[in-house]
Amino acid sequence: MIRSHDHLSDLTLSTDPVSGERHLRHQMTADGFYKGRLIKDLRKPIKEVEDNETQD
């Protein structure tokens, strides 16, 4: 029997208005943008503050 309803659909891609990067729908871009807003800044590493530095 042929099952014509059992198939994979194409991926739906969107283009971010700020960066112009193509990404999956409802997903953040590789640069950290979602719907034109910066959600997570992936360009700068997060600097951890040690307890010794805060007591000076």
N, C-alpha and C positions, 0 to 999 in steps of 0.2 A: 504494500500500500504506500502511496506517495503522501508525505505529510508536508504540504506546502506552507503550513503555518509554523513549522518548526525551523526557523532560520535565525541567523544573527542579523541584527539591524546595524546600519552604519553609525559610527560615533557622531554625536552632535558636538560641534566645536563652536566656540565663541571667540571673538577678538576683544581684548581689553582696550577700552577707549584711551587710556593714558599711555600704556607701554606699547600697544599695538601687537602684543604677543597673543598667539592662539593657544587656547586651553580647553579642557573639557568643561561642559556646562556645570554650574554649581560647584566649581572647584577653584581654588586659588591658583594664580600663575606661579611659575618657578621663581619669580622675583618677589612674590608676597603680595600681589595686588588682587583685589576682588571687587568687581563692579566699579573700577576706576579709583578705588581707595586703597591706600597702603595698610594692609592688615598686620603683616609681620615683616619687620625690616630684616631681611636676610643678608643684606649687604655688609652690615657691621657686626663683628663678633660681640657677644655679650660679655662685659667685663665683670668678673666677680670681685666683690669687695671683701677683703679679709678682716677679721676682728681686730687685728693689730693696727690696721690703717685707720680705723674709725676712732681709736682711743687717743691718737696723737693730739 
